[in-house]
Amino acid sequence: MIGARIKEYLSDNGIKQGFVAEKVGITPSQMSDICNRNRSIDCITYYKICKALNVPFEAFMEEE
């Protein structure tokens, strides 16, 4: 679900997945797979995505 939330955030803010991928150090294909829930996201990559987007670490976490 995190990948879908990241995808929604990018779409809502007009941010390209390729831009984030470059800042994070992954391929655009990997970023696409994360956003489309075809690839799981590890903690380090998640942290780098949050940092690249300048959002808090909790930004895409599920609320209880």
Summary of the structure (lengths in Angstrom):
residues: 64
radius of gyration: 10.4
end to end distance: 13.6
largest distance: 31.9
contacts: 153
relative contact order: 0.21
helix: 66%
strand: 0%
